[in-house]
Every structure is written in C-alpha cells, then in structure tokens.
Amino acid sequence: MAGRFEGLSDLEWKLFEDIFPKEPEKKGRGMPHAPFRHVLNTLLYILITGCRWCDVPTGEIWASKSAAHRWLQRWETDGTLENLQARILGIAEERGLI
C-alpha cells in the first residue's frame, strides 16, 4: 500500500544532516548542485509512495530524478546509504516501531 510523503521537516532533516558528505562546490558551468535535503526528500518519496522514477514530483523541496538517482548511486558506493539506513533503523527501533 502506497503512503504519503510531503518532505522532511526541519527537525527530521537535523536527524540525518550529519550523515552526508560535505556538499560539493559548483565548478564551472552547468546546473548547480541539488541540496542533499532535496535529494533525500525525493528518494524517500519514491520509497514511501512506491512511485516510478519518472513520476517524482517537481518543486522547491524536490531534486530532479536524474540528480536523485546519481546521488543514490554515489551514496551506495561511498557508504553513505548504509549509514542512512542504520540511522533510520536505529530511530525506528528506539521508538518501538520495529
């Protein structure tokens, strides 16, 4: 069953902010880097709602599907995704949700 997700609150973001590597600086031309909070919002939206990558929402709190997918791959490679999963599971266990 699909859920509903409208983005991380400031308090929720504070729980995860320290997990992510330093945000890269923009070098040269091209699009600016998508903030990690927007990337995480997009990834959580996909996981919670079960939508397809092509159906991710657009707007101020979301990253593009290509940026979200690119960062997902990088975080899987550098261990950030594993740290994020461990933090989420720890919080859920602490609150008696699992």
C-alpha positions in Angstrom: 0.0 0.0 0.0 1.4 3.4 -1.0 2.0 6.0 1.6 2.1 9.8 1.6 5.2 11.9 1.9 5.5 15.7 1.7 9.1 16.2 2.5 11.3 16.3 5.6 10.6 18.8 8.4 13.5 20.8 9.7 13.6 18.6 12.8 13.7 15.4 10.7 16.4 16.8 8.5 18.6 17.6 11.6 18.4 13.8 12.4 20.2 12.9 9.2 22.2 16.0 8.1 25.5 14.9 9.7 25.5 11.6 7.7 26.1 13.2 4.4 29.5 14.2 3.0 30.3 17.8 2.6 28.2 19.3 -0.3 30.4 19.8 -3.3 31.0 23.3 -4.7 29.8 24.2 -8.1 32.7 24.1 -10.6 32.4 25.7 -14.0 29.2 25.9 -15.9 26.1 23.8 -15.7 23.3 23.3 -13.2 24.0 24.0 -9.5 24.3 21.0 -7.2 21.0 19.7 -5.8 21.0 20.1 -2.0 21.2 16.8 -0.2 17.9 17.5 1.7 16.1 17.7 -1.6 17.7 14.5 -2.8 16.7 12.7 0.4 13.2 14.1 0.0 13.0 12.6 -3.5 14.4 9.2 -2.5 12.1 8.9 0.5 9.1 9.9 -1.7 9.9 7.1 -4.1 10.3 4.6 -1.3 7.2 5.6 0.7 4.8 6.1 -2.2 6.2 3.4 -4.5 6.1 5.7 -7.5 8.3 5.2 -10.6 11.3 7.4 -11.1 9.6 9.1 -13.9 6.8 10.2 -11.6 8.8 12.0 -8.9 7.3 15.4 -8.0 8.8 18.7 -9.1 9.1 21.8 -7.0 11.2 23.6 -4.4 11.7 20.7 -2.0 12.5 18.0 -4.6 15.6 17.1 -6.6 15.3 16.1 -10.2 15.0 12.4 -10.8 18.5 12.3 -12.5 20.1 14.1 -9.6 18.4 11.8 -7.0 19.4 8.7 -8.9 23.0 9.9 -9.4 23.4 10.7 -5.6 21.8 7.4 -4.7 24.5 5.6 -6.7 27.3 7.6 -5.2 25.9 7.1 -1.6 25.7 3.4 -2.2 29.3 3.3 -3.3 30.8 5.5 -0.5 28.8 4.0 2.4 26.5 7.0 3.0 23.4 5.0 2.1 24.4 2.2 4.6 24.9 4.9 7.3 21.5 6.4 6.5 19.7 3.0 6.7 21.4 2.3 10.0 20.3 5.7 11.4 16.7 5.2 10.2 16.6 1.6 11.7 18.1 2.9 15.0 15.5 5.6 15.3 12.6 3.2 14.5 13.9 0.7 17.0 14.3 3.4 19.7 10.7 4.4 19.2 9.4 0.9 19.2 8.3 0.9 15.6 10.2 -2.3 14.8 
